[in-house]
Amino acid sequence: MIDAIQKRLLAEIADLHTVPTGAYNIRANSKLAARNTTANIDIVSKADVSGIDIRIKPGTKKESVHIPVVLSDSGLKETVYNDFYIGEDCDVVIVAGCGIHNCGVQDSEHDGVHRFFVGKNSKVKYVEKHYGEGDGRGKRILNPVTEAYLEEGSSMEMEMVQIKGVDSTVRTTKAALAANASLVVRERLMTHGNQKAKSIYETYLNGDGAAADVVSRSVAREESFQEFSSRITGNAACKGHTECDAIIMDKARVLAIPQLDANNVDAALVHEAAIGKIAGEQIIKLMTLGLTQEQAEEQIINGFLK
């Protein structure tokens, strides 16, 4: 059964207000809370470790899989291993994410390892949102690992979002692309208080025509710390772009480490990084419209992270 707190967490991380249509696996406080499979999407619990195998039949289109995780008991710590096997010529949406409600004194932590094996000419959209809340002294910790292996002609779009309430996170994402495969990553991140967030992206363009676009937008507030490390390795005639765009406020710190490794004369790789405060003229312009300075800053931040 899902209680009221867990329902609120599900709404935050997966936009779930009712039972989703299609395939789903909902995990609450380290236990299976609900599961549904379809004719084209099967979900099976692993026998040797905590986690699931999701198998999507070739040719599956316009279907979705929801696999959210919620923790509402203080002191829980878990590591979950989920593998996705996407057949050829698919077009699917996968929604993951974790929400932690911690009102206790012990730390709560969820570490998820997701591996995607994307078949030829398939298209996958993957959405992963992290959210934390609670007035306890215990920390809310999330350490996701994502691995994606894209076969020829396949594509994957990743939307990685963490806006509120996570005290510590290390996000590690690795992708290997075959010929004519493409990867798009859009990260949105905000930290405040003494929170720490580290994002590591490693992308290997192994086939001719492979392409990757990895972009992070973040806001660091108060005394928080962010580190963004993105490395693109071009091993063929390929195109790669990585970008970090961060707003820094108060006494926060931001470290950006873009890296390019070209191992082919026809590898075209670009990196960009920009860190700065909110421009004063932007705030003044909004204040002339009747907003306070605080309201103006919030408007600018909300627009930046959209």
ABEGO torsion letter per residue (X at the ends): XBBAAAAAAAAAAAGBABBBBEBBBBBBGGBBABBBBBAABBBBBBAABBEBBBBBBBGBBGBBBBBBBBBABBGBBBBBBBBBBBBBGBBBBBBBEBBBBBABABBBBBBBBBBBBBBBGBBBBBBBBBBBBEABABBBBBBBBBBBBBBBGBBBBBBBBBABGBABBBBBBBBBBBBGBBBBBBBBBBBBEABBBBBBBBBBBABBGBBBBBBBBBBBBEABBBBBBBBBBBABBBBBBBBBBBBBBEABBBBBBBBBBBABAABBBBBBBBBBBBBAAAAAAAAAAGBBAAAAAAAAAAAAAX
